[in-house]
Amino acid sequence: MINMDPGVASFFDEMFALDGHHRGHYGNYWNWLQQADSSAVMRKKQEAALLFHRVGITFNVYGDEDGAERLIPFDSVPRIIPATEWAMLDAGIRQRVQALNLFLHDIYHDQNILKAGVIPAEQVLANDQYQPCMQGINLHRDIYAHIIGVDMVRGGDGQYYVLEDNLRTPSGVSYMLENRKMMMRLYPELFAQQRIRPVERYPSHLLQTLRESSPVNDPTVVVLTPGRFNSAYFEHSFLAQQMGVELVESADLFVKEGAVFMRTTLGPCKVDVIYRRVDDAFLDPLAFRPDSMLGVPGLLSVYRTGGVVLANAIGTGVADDKSIYPYVPAMIRFYLSEEPILNNVPTWQCRHPDQLGYVLSRLDQMVVKEVHGAGGYGMLIGPAASKAEIEAFRSVLKARPQNYIAQDTLALSTCPTFVDEGLAPRHIDLRPFALYGAETRLIAGGLTRVALKKGSLVVNSSQGGGTKDTWVLEDDTSC
């Protein structure tokens, strides 16, 4: 049986309705679960952890004293999305990534959205993520963000909301792929009972998108990693292997005669597309941080002349900055003349005195985030914070209000999860991945992250979160 916590009754549960009955699209899974041997399920959970460890599906936590690699906990209760629900999410994500790419092209060219006053110019041009070196640069197909992760949550009203956009170096897709492989290995009977849309095509779609980003026929593609000490190194090596391209570090590349070359045992090989997992500041020590050992000297000069493609483009970070996020619905209306299909979470920008005053008056009820923050760091979750933590954060917020945005604490939906005491509800989010090239490609589903600590709303792996397989049903007759 599921240990339902009375405290989560106000949250939308993905599997169960308020009357306690399972939702229709969970019918096949619920029937299987009723007959499953709980001890066998727990043994398979242990088997999954062992297999993940053998494959090397780990991540590093920056600042961890022992520097040990960790497994991201995997939960075998899937998050299931019916076909009609996914169709709405699919359309909303496509609309959103198109508008974000149009915004990026605009601010690095004519800046029409700034001239129209839709977004305050200083909020873009003075943003730390805005890169003046990109002004006037023409990119192939005008694409800036080729790979986008859109973080979504479902509120207590049952509606989906976009929590944030990830356009710099979005991660997590390798866990989505490995979670599916693990579920199919452990529970093949579940996939025989219903039609679940596949996810394994992602690497081929990614390679096709990267190849389309270059005007060169039959371009050479590589994945640029900061190295094995990076927290997402497993993903870098995994995606390179799955695409059949080289995984390179800065020392493997060099610039000569207006082009980028890769060192190989057969001699230099010209590189046309770099799927980079290195932040802007570290890409080229001649143009950005001179102390960077992770970049390629001269890379920016080649990029500016079109001699190489970077995916994602330099300067995309301005579009996923949390201070720009509140304007995405306005971007959709401005560039596409459409109403947003997906809603943002209502957000207050602390840079504005009136909004700051509102946030300070309700600090114990709000989530406050750094505009450049990531990974669940540098934020305050008011309802879970002590009075001392709230007062300390209040001082920081007053000192640097422009560095923060605030949102009401969301009633993140829950999904039953195997924990030590059995099956219990835990809060989840969803990160679908979109590929933007000659066409927009979405893999049905995405990465579902789960907050394994009881009552926690922080799903990040660096904060103790885990992951689930995400199933999108082929059609609603599977329900």
Backbone torsions as a table, in degrees:
resi	resn	phi	psi	omega
1	MET	NA	158.7	179.7
2	ILE	-92.2	131.1	177.6
3	ASN	-84.2	90.7	-179.0
4	MET	-78.8	128.5	178.4
5	ASP	-88.5	122.9	179.8
6	PRO	-54.9	-25.9	-177.9
7	GLY	-69.8	-14.7	-179.2
8	VAL	-103.9	11.4	-177.6
9	ALA	-61.5	-27.6	-178.5
10	SER	-81.6	-6.0	-179.6
11	PHE	-93.3	149.0	174.7
12	PHE	-73.8	125.4	176.8
13	ASP	-101.8	132.2	-174.8
14	GLU	-66.5	-31.9	-176.0
15	MET	-95.7	-33.9	-171.9
16	PHE	-119.7	138.6	172.8
17	ALA	-79.8	171.8	-177.5
18	LEU	-63.4	-25.5	179.6
19	ASP	-80.2	1.1	177.2
20	GLY	91.3	-9.6	178.8
21	HIS	-83.5	148.3	179.9
22	HIS	-70.4	150.7	177.3
23	ARG	-73.0	153.9	-172.1
24	GLY	-56.5	-41.0	-176.0
25	HIS	-73.4	-8.4	174.4
26	TYR	-97.3	7.6	-173.6
27	GLY	-55.9	-51.7	-178.2
28	ASN	-64.1	-41.3	-179.3
29	TYR	-67.1	-41.1	-178.7
30	TRP	-63.7	-40.7	178.9
31	ASN	-63.0	-40.4	177.5
32	TRP	-65.0	-42.9	-176.7
33	LEU	-63.9	-35.6	179.5
34	GLN	-62.3	-29.2	-177.4
35	GLN	-99.0	-6.8	-174.6
36	ALA	-73.6	146.9	175.8
37	ASP	-81.8	114.2	-174.4
38	SER	-60.9	-36.2	179.5
39	SER	-68.2	-35.5	177.4
40	ALA	-67.6	-37.9	178.2
41	VAL	-62.8	-42.2	179.8
42	MET	-67.0	-35.6	177.3
43	ARG	-65.2	-38.5	178.8
44	LYS	-69.2	-30.4	175.0
45	LYS	-62.7	-43.0	177.8
46	GLN	-66.8	-36.8	178.1
47	GLU	-64.1	-40.1	179.1
48	ALA	-61.8	-43.7	180.0
49	ALA	-61.3	-40.9	179.6
50	LEU	-65.5	-42.1	-179.9
51	LEU	-66.9	-41.4	177.9
52	PHE	-61.0	-40.4	-179.7
53	HIS	-65.8	-40.4	-179.9
54	ARG	-65.0	-38.7	-179.9
55	VAL	-73.0	-24.0	179.7
56	GLY	93.4	26.7	-178.8
57	ILE	-82.0	82.3	-175.8
58	THR	-130.1	171.5	174.1
59	PHE	-144.3	156.9	177.7
60	ASN	-104.0	147.4	175.4
61	VAL	-107.2	117.8	179.7
62	TYR	-61.8	135.3	178.2
63	GLY	86.2	-2.7	178.5
64	ASP	-67.5	126.6	-171.9
65	GLU	-61.5	-39.8	-177.6
66	ASP	-88.6	-8.0	176.1
67	GLY	64.9	15.7	-175.0
68	ALA	-74.7	146.9	172.8
69	GLU	-78.3	146.6	-178.2
70	ARG	-124.3	151.8	170.8
71	LEU	-84.5	141.0	170.0
72	ILE	-82.3	118.2	-177.7
73	PRO	-56.7	135.6	-178.8
74	PHE	-110.7	129.9	178.3
75	ASP	-109.7	135.2	-172.1
76	SER	-90.7	3.2	172.3
77	VAL	-86.8	114.6	-175.2
78	PRO	-73.6	154.1	167.8
79	ARG	-93.4	118.9	-173.2
80	ILE	-108.9	132.2	-179.1
81	ILE	-121.0	124.0	178.8
82	PRO	-69.3	158.8	-172.8
83	ALA	-60.0	-44.5	-177.3
84	THR	-65.9	-35.5	178.7
85	GLU	-67.1	-42.6	179.2
86	TRP	-65.6	-35.7	179.7
87	ALA	-58.0	-40.3	177.6
88	MET	-66.9	-44.4	179.5
89	LEU	-63.5	-42.5	179.7
90	ASP	-58.1	-48.4	-179.6
91	ALA	-64.2	-40.2	-179.5
92	GLY	-66.8	-38.9	179.4
93	ILE	-68.1	-43.5	178.3
94	ARG	-58.8	-43.7	178.9
95	GLN	-61.8	-42.2	-175.5
96	ARG	-68.0	-46.0	-177.0
97	VAL	-69.9	-29.9	175.2
98	GLN	-65.5	-45.6	-179.9
99	ALA	-64.5	-39.1	-179.9
100	LEU	-65.2	-39.0	177.2
101	ASN	-68.6	-38.2	175.9
102	LEU	-64.1	-38.3	177.3
103	PHE	-62.2	-45.7	-179.3
104	LEU	-63.1	-43.7	177.7
105	HIS	-62.4	-40.7	-177.6
106	ASP	-64.7	-47.9	-174.8
107	ILE	-70.3	-20.3	176.0
108	TYR	-97.3	8.0	176.7
109	HIS	-133.2	-102.5	-171.5
110	ASP	-80.8	-20.9	177.6
111	GLN	59.8	39.8	-178.1
112	ASN	-62.6	-36.2	-178.1
113	ILE	-68.4	-28.6	177.0
114	LEU	-77.3	-41.4	178.6
115	LYS	-62.8	-32.5	179.5
116	ALA	-78.6	-8.6	178.7
117	GLY	77.1	14.8	179.8
118	VAL	-69.5	-38.2	176.0
119	ILE	-126.4	132.1	177.7
120	PRO	-57.5	129.0	-175.3
121	ALA	-57.8	-40.7	-177.1
122	GLU	-65.8	-24.5	-179.8
123	GLN	-71.9	-23.4	176.3
124	VAL	-95.3	-53.9	-171.3
125	LEU	-71.4	-24.9	177.7
126	ALA	-98.1	5.7	-179.5
127	ASN	-71.9	139.1	-179.1
128	ASP	-60.2	-26.1	-177.5
129	GLN	-88.3	-8.9	177.8
130	TYR	-74.9	131.8	-176.6
131	GLN	-113.5	101.2	-179.7
132	PRO	-56.6	-26.6	-179.6
133	CYS	-64.8	-14.0	179.8
134	MET	-91.5	-6.0	-176.9
135	GLN	-62.4	125.1	177.0
136	GLY	81.7	-0.8	179.3
137	ILE	-78.0	128.3	178.1
138	ASN	-95.6	121.2	-180.0
139	LEU	-101.1	151.1	179.7
140	HIS	-59.2	128.3	-178.0
141	ARG	62.9	9.6	-178.7
142	ASP	58.5	33.9	-178.1
143	ILE	-101.2	128.6	178.7
144	TYR	-107.8	-45.9	-179.2
145	ALA	-108.8	102.2	-179.8
146	HIS	-84.2	-31.9	-178.0
147	ILE	-123.5	121.7	-175.3
148	ILE	-131.3	133.7	171.4
149	GLY	-110.9	128.1	-177.6
150	VAL	-112.3	113.1	-179.2
151	ASP	-82.8	126.3	-176.4
152	MET	-129.3	150.2	174.9
153	VAL	-134.4	156.7	173.7
154	ARG	-108.4	127.5	-177.8
155	GLY	-84.9	-179.9	-179.7
156	GLY	-63.6	-19.9	178.2
157	ASP	-83.8	0.2	179.4
158	GLY	85.3	-2.1	-179.1
159	GLN	-91.9	148.7	175.3
160	TYR	-84.4	144.8	175.2
161	TYR	-133.8	143.6	174.0
162	VAL	-82.3	124.2	-178.6
163	LEU	-89.2	-40.1	175.7
164	GLU	-167.5	163.4	177.0
165	ASP	-110.2	143.6	179.4
166	ASN	-120.5	106.1	-175.0
167	LEU	-119.8	-2.1	-178.8
168	ARG	-85.1	-79.2	177.9
169	THR	-135.4	69.1	-176.5
170	PRO	-61.1	135.9	-176.5
171	SER	-121.6	170.4	174.4
172	GLY	112.7	-10.7	-175.1
173	VAL	-67.2	-29.1	179.0
174	SER	-64.2	-34.8	178.6
175	TYR	-70.2	-36.3	175.0
176	MET	-58.1	-45.4	-177.6
177	LEU	-69.8	-42.8	-178.7
178	GLU	-70.9	-33.2	176.4
179	ASN	-61.1	-42.0	179.6
180	ARG	-66.1	-43.8	178.6
181	LYS	-59.8	-39.9	-179.1
182	MET	-66.5	-44.1	-180.0
183	MET	-63.3	-40.1	-179.7
184	MET	-68.7	-30.4	177.9
185	ARG	-74.3	-42.8	-174.9
186	LEU	-80.4	-36.0	-172.9
187	TYR	-132.6	61.3	-177.9
188	PRO	-61.0	-26.8	-178.0
189	GLU	-64.9	-28.8	180.0
190	LEU	-66.6	-34.4	-178.4
191	PHE	-80.0	-15.6	176.1
192	ALA	-82.7	-18.4	-174.5
193	GLN	-87.3	-19.2	-177.8
194	GLN	-154.7	163.0	-177.9
195	ARG	-93.8	114.4	-177.8
196	ILE	-115.0	131.0	-176.2
197	ARG	-66.9	138.4	-174.8
198	PRO	-75.1	159.2	175.4
199	VAL	-122.1	-10.5	-170.8
200	GLU	-69.2	-7.4	179.5
201	ARG	-79.7	-7.1	-174.2
202	TYR	-54.5	-49.4	-178.0
203	PRO	-57.9	-38.9	179.1
204	SER	-69.8	-37.0	176.0
205	HIS	-66.5	-39.1	178.5
206	LEU	-62.7	-46.5	179.6
207	LEU	-62.1	-42.1	179.0
208	GLN	-62.1	-41.6	179.1
209	THR	-64.0	-42.7	178.9
210	LEU	-65.1	-40.7	178.9
211	ARG	-65.6	-36.7	178.3
212	GLU	-69.0	-18.4	-177.8
213	SER	-75.1	-10.2	-177.7
214	SER	-111.9	141.0	175.3
215	PRO	-77.1	-6.7	-178.0
216	VAL	-77.8	138.9	173.2
217	ASN	-73.6	134.7	179.7
218	ASP	51.2	59.5	-176.8
219	PRO	-70.1	152.3	173.6
220	THR	-89.7	125.1	-176.6
221	VAL	-112.5	138.8	173.4
222	VAL	-133.8	160.5	172.8
223	VAL	-108.4	122.2	-179.6
224	LEU	-98.0	119.6	-179.2
225	THR	-114.3	149.4	173.1
226	PRO	-69.4	-17.0	-179.2
227	GLY	125.8	177.0	-171.1
228	ARG	-69.8	-13.2	179.1
229	PHE	-87.2	-5.0	176.2
230	ASN	-70.1	144.2	-175.3
231	SER	-62.0	-26.8	-177.3
232	ALA	-108.1	24.7	-176.3
233	TYR	-60.1	-37.3	177.9
234	PHE	-55.0	-44.6	-178.1
235	GLU	-65.1	-40.4	179.9
236	HIS	-59.1	-49.7	-178.2
237	SER	-68.4	-37.0	179.6
238	PHE	-61.7	-49.0	-176.8
239	LEU	-67.5	-38.6	177.0
240	ALA	-60.8	-44.9	-179.8
241	GLN	-64.4	-42.8	-177.9
242	GLN	-67.3	-33.6	178.6
243	MET	-83.8	-16.1	-177.6
244	GLY	75.5	33.1	178.5
245	VAL	-120.9	169.4	-177.3
246	GLU	-78.8	138.8	169.7
247	LEU	-94.7	122.5	-174.6
248	VAL	-126.9	154.9	169.4
249	GLU	-112.4	173.7	-173.6
250	SER	-56.3	-37.8	-177.6
251	ALA	-66.5	-15.8	-179.6
252	ASP	-84.6	-10.7	-175.6
253	LEU	-117.9	151.1	173.5
254	PHE	-152.5	158.7	-178.6
255	VAL	-105.3	134.5	177.6
256	LYS	-154.1	130.7	175.0
257	GLU	51.4	46.0	174.3
258	GLY	74.6	19.0	179.5
259	ALA	-141.2	163.9	176.3
260	VAL	-105.1	133.4	179.8
261	PHE	-122.3	151.8	175.4
262	MET	-109.3	135.8	176.5
263	ARG	-77.7	128.9	177.3
264	THR	-135.4	168.2	179.0
265	THR	-66.9	-17.6	179.4
266	LEU	-99.1	5.2	-178.7
267	GLY	110.0	179.2	-177.6
268	PRO	-62.2	140.7	177.9
269	CYS	-127.4	124.7	-179.2
270	LYS	-66.3	136.1	179.4
271	VAL	-107.4	132.2	-177.9
272	ASP	-105.0	-32.9	-177.9
273	VAL	-134.4	129.2	176.5
274	ILE	-115.9	111.8	170.2
275	TYR	-82.9	100.8	-170.2
276	ARG	-96.5	134.0	174.3
277	ARG	-113.9	34.5	178.6
278	VAL	-120.0	133.7	-178.3
279	ASP	-65.9	156.6	-179.3
280	ASP	-46.3	-49.5	-170.9
281	ALA	-61.4	-21.0	-174.9
282	PHE	-107.6	2.6	-172.0
283	LEU	-71.4	-36.5	-174.3
284	ASP	-146.2	108.5	-177.7
285	PRO	-65.3	-16.2	177.5
286	LEU	-81.5	-20.0	-176.1
287	ALA	-113.9	-28.2	-175.9
288	PHE	-120.7	-118.2	-178.7
289	ARG	-75.8	117.2	-177.3
290	PRO	-69.1	-16.7	-179.4
291	ASP	-91.0	3.2	-177.0
292	SER	-70.8	130.5	174.1
293	MET	-104.9	5.6	-173.7
294	LEU	-101.1	-10.3	-174.4
295	GLY	-106.7	-173.4	-176.2
296	VAL	-119.7	114.4	179.5
297	PRO	-58.0	127.9	179.6
298	GLY	89.7	-1.5	-177.1
299	LEU	-59.5	-42.1	-177.2
300	LEU	-61.7	-40.0	-178.5
301	SER	-63.4	-38.5	177.0
302	VAL	-68.0	-41.9	-178.6
303	TYR	-62.2	-43.3	-177.1
304	ARG	-64.7	-27.5	179.2
305	THR	-92.8	1.7	178.7
306	GLY	83.0	14.2	-178.7
307	GLY	-76.1	-13.7	177.5
308	VAL	-154.1	151.9	176.6
309	VAL	-104.9	136.2	172.8
310	LEU	-111.6	129.7	177.0
311	ALA	-124.1	116.2	0.1
312	ASN	-82.4	166.0	-175.7
313	ALA	-65.7	156.3	171.1
314	ILE	-62.3	138.2	176.2
315	GLY	89.9	2.8	179.4
316	THR	-70.2	-18.8	-176.3
317	GLY	-60.5	-23.9	-179.7
318	VAL	-64.2	-27.8	-177.8
319	ALA	-81.1	-18.6	176.6
320	ASP	-110.0	10.8	173.3
321	ASP	-64.1	138.6	-174.2
322	LYS	-67.9	-16.9	175.8
323	SER	-81.4	-17.1	177.2
324	ILE	-92.7	-27.8	-179.0
325	TYR	-46.7	-43.3	-178.3
326	PRO	-61.2	-17.6	-176.2
327	TYR	-93.5	-1.6	-177.4
328	VAL	-60.9	-42.1	175.4
329	PRO	-57.6	-37.4	177.6
330	ALA	-67.7	-34.5	176.0
331	MET	-61.5	-43.4	-179.0
332	ILE	-60.5	-44.0	179.3
333	ARG	-67.2	-39.4	-175.4
334	PHE	-70.1	-47.1	-174.2
335	TYR	-88.3	-32.8	-172.6
336	LEU	-109.7	-11.3	-176.3
337	SER	54.5	40.5	178.8
338	GLU	-129.0	157.3	171.9
339	GLU	-84.1	141.2	179.8
340	PRO	-60.2	134.5	176.3
341	ILE	-78.3	-36.7	-179.9
342	LEU	-108.9	136.2	-179.3
343	ASN	-89.6	148.3	168.0
344	ASN	-77.8	161.6	167.3
345	VAL	-74.9	131.6	177.2
346	PRO	-53.1	128.7	-169.6
347	THR	-132.3	138.8	176.2
348	TRP	-108.6	133.8	178.6
349	GLN	-98.7	114.7	-172.5
350	CYS	-69.8	-11.4	177.3
351	ARG	-67.0	-21.6	178.9
352	HIS	-91.9	123.3	-174.6
353	PRO	-53.6	-41.2	-178.1
354	ASP	-67.7	-38.4	178.6
355	GLN	-72.6	-34.7	175.6
356	LEU	-61.3	-43.8	179.6
357	GLY	-60.1	-39.6	178.5
358	TYR	-64.6	-43.2	-179.0
359	VAL	-64.8	-44.9	-179.4
360	LEU	-62.5	-31.6	-179.3
361	SER	-75.6	-16.0	-177.5
362	ARG	-129.3	30.3	-172.1
363	LEU	-60.0	-31.4	-179.1
364	ASP	-74.3	-6.9	-178.6
365	GLN	-114.6	3.1	-170.8
366	MET	-119.1	160.3	169.4
367	VAL	-104.4	122.9	-178.8
368	VAL	-114.7	130.1	-174.0
369	LYS	-126.9	146.7	170.8
370	GLU	-70.1	140.1	-176.6
371	VAL	-66.4	-27.5	178.4
372	HIS	-103.9	7.2	-174.2
373	GLY	-75.3	161.6	177.9
374	ALA	-158.6	162.2	174.2
375	GLY	74.8	11.8	180.0
376	GLY	82.4	7.2	179.9
377	TYR	-92.8	159.0	174.0
378	GLY	65.9	27.3	-178.1
379	MET	-126.9	159.9	176.3
380	LEU	-118.5	127.3	171.1
381	ILE	-105.5	96.3	-171.3
382	GLY	-49.9	-52.3	-177.3
383	PRO	-62.3	-21.7	-178.5
384	ALA	-100.7	-0.4	-175.5
385	ALA	-96.6	152.1	175.7
386	SER	-78.0	165.8	179.0
387	LYS	-61.1	-38.3	-179.8
388	ALA	-65.3	-40.8	179.0
389	GLU	-65.6	-39.0	179.4
390	ILE	-64.9	-43.6	-178.7
391	GLU	-68.4	-36.7	177.3
392	ALA	-65.1	-41.3	179.7
393	PHE	-68.8	-33.4	178.7
394	ARG	-58.5	-41.2	-179.7
395	SER	-65.4	-42.1	178.9
396	VAL	-64.0	-42.1	-178.1
397	LEU	-64.5	-40.5	178.5
398	LYS	-66.9	-35.0	-177.1
399	ALA	-73.3	-36.0	-176.5
400	ARG	-136.1	62.2	-175.0
401	PRO	-62.1	-29.5	-178.1
402	GLN	-67.1	-14.4	-178.7
403	ASN	-88.7	3.5	-172.8
404	TYR	-135.7	149.2	166.4
405	ILE	-123.4	163.4	-178.9
406	ALA	-137.6	148.0	178.0
407	GLN	-137.6	150.1	172.7
408	ASP	-62.1	146.3	178.4
409	THR	-63.9	119.6	-177.1
410	LEU	-80.9	145.6	174.2
411	ALA	-86.1	71.8	-178.1
412	LEU	-52.7	137.6	179.4
413	SER	-63.5	160.0	179.5
414	THR	-116.3	161.1	174.3
415	CYS	-143.4	137.0	177.3
416	PRO	-54.2	138.0	-173.6
417	THR	-141.2	140.4	177.0
418	PHE	-77.2	116.2	176.4
419	VAL	-124.6	-179.1	-174.7
420	ASP	-56.6	-36.8	-176.9
421	GLU	-87.1	3.4	-179.7
422	GLY	124.6	-142.8	180.0
423	LEU	-97.5	122.0	-176.2
424	ALA	-145.0	152.5	-179.3
425	PRO	-71.0	137.8	174.7
426	ARG	-137.5	148.8	-175.5
427	HIS	-74.5	145.0	-175.3
428	ILE	-136.7	161.8	166.6
429	ASP	-132.8	-171.5	-177.7
430	LEU	-146.3	131.3	174.7
431	ARG	-120.6	92.8	171.2
432	PRO	-73.4	154.7	-179.7
433	PHE	-117.6	127.3	177.8
434	ALA	-112.6	141.8	176.6
435	LEU	-115.4	123.4	-171.5
436	TYR	-114.6	106.3	-179.3
437	GLY	-139.0	-133.7	174.8
438	ALA	-60.2	-25.8	171.2
439	GLU	-142.7	164.7	177.7
440	THR	-92.6	127.3	-178.7
441	ARG	-118.7	129.1	175.4
442	LEU	-122.8	133.2	170.0
443	ILE	-87.0	130.4	-175.8
444	ALA	-62.8	120.3	179.2
445	GLY	112.2	-120.2	-176.2
446	GLY	135.0	-165.3	-179.9
447	LEU	-96.0	118.4	172.5
448	THR	-93.7	121.4	177.5
449	ARG	-104.2	145.3	-174.6
450	VAL	-130.3	134.5	176.2
451	ALA	-83.6	106.0	-172.8
452	LEU	-76.4	-20.6	178.8
453	LYS	-78.3	133.9	-178.2
454	LYS	-57.3	126.7	178.2
455	GLY	82.8	-11.6	-176.9
456	SER	-73.8	144.2	175.9
457	LEU	-107.8	2.8	-177.5
458	VAL	-97.6	112.7	-173.3
459	VAL	-97.2	-7.7	-174.8
460	ASN	-59.7	139.2	-179.9
461	SER	-60.9	-34.5	180.0
462	SER	-68.7	-13.8	179.3
463	GLN	-110.6	18.7	176.0
464	GLY	95.2	11.5	-179.7
465	GLY	-80.7	165.5	177.6
466	GLY	-126.4	-169.0	-178.7
467	THR	-135.9	159.5	175.9
468	LYS	-131.5	156.0	169.8
469	ASP	-73.8	142.3	-179.6
470	THR	-112.3	120.2	-178.5
471	TRP	-106.0	125.8	168.4
472	VAL	-107.3	122.0	-177.9
473	LEU	-73.6	144.1	-177.8
474	GLU	-63.4	-38.3	177.9
475	ASP	-154.8	162.8	-175.8
476	ASP	-75.5	-6.7	173.9
477	THR	-71.8	-13.2	176.3
478	SER	-74.2	-12.0	-174.8
479	CYS	-76.6	NA	NA
